[in-house]
Amino acid sequence: MASHEGLAALGVEGASAAAHALSLPAEAYGNDPRLEVMWAMKAYNHAEVYFNLISSVDPKFLKLTKVDDQIYSSFRETFKDLDVKRLKEEDLKSDKAKQTWRPFCNQFEGIVEDFNYGTLLRLDCEKDYSEDNTIFATRVQFFAVEIARNREGHNDTVFTSKRAKS
């Protein structure tokens, strides 16, 4: 995962360029390494904001999208037995998992903004984002897993542990 120092090195101009670059279609790029840094920066910032949010607000009251109910019901219908508390990489990345995730995610095209953008997802929801506890996922996968964690009480540990330290 990208470090604060690496992201901060981009500065305001870099952040502005990143915002513009990330709004262009993928076809506008070859294999530009700067783009990877920009995507990492955007994904890291999203992860940091989300973790701060579940650390500050009781997760069971959070609404992440306008269609949380639809995402959650479809997610639990499709992934009845998925342990969202402690995901394994193969839960998202194996060939079998991809065959199930692909149609699940695609049903939210045009419903969830940037549904297929890359984002960072914690594997073990009781731990912070770290290199060993983070996997790259699509935005709708992130929403599905985190909405389930919030509604099923799995993110309560982050909230209560941060409150106890205050």
C-alpha positions, 0 to 999 in steps of 0.5 A: 500500500502507498505510504503517506510520504509517497502520496504527499510528495505529489503535492497540490499540483499532483493532486489536481493533475490526478483528479483530472487524469482519473476522470479520463477514460482508460483508453487515453493511457498506455502503461503510464506509471504515474497513473498507478501512483494516482490510482493508489493515492485515490484508493488510499485516501478513500480507505483512510476516510472510510476507516476514520468514519467507522472509527468515529460513527457507530457503523450500524447507522452508516449509509454508504450509498443510496442503494445500500438495501439493494446491495446488501440483499443482493449480496447476501442472496448471492454470497450467503455463506461468505465470512465478511469478518475475515475474508481470504484473497480467494474469496474475491480473486479465485477463478470461481469467485470471479465467476460469481462476483462479475455478474453481481458487480455488473448488475450495479452498472449505472446504479452505483457511481464508479461501480467498477473503480478500484478501491482497497478492502480490509481482509480482517475487519477488526484490523486497520488497513496494512499491506498484509490486511488489504486487497484491491477490490472494485468499489461495489465489492467494497460497498457490498462487504462493508455494508454487510460488516456494518449491518452484521456488527463486524465493524463494531470492534473498530468503533468501540476500540477507537472510542475506548482510546479516546 
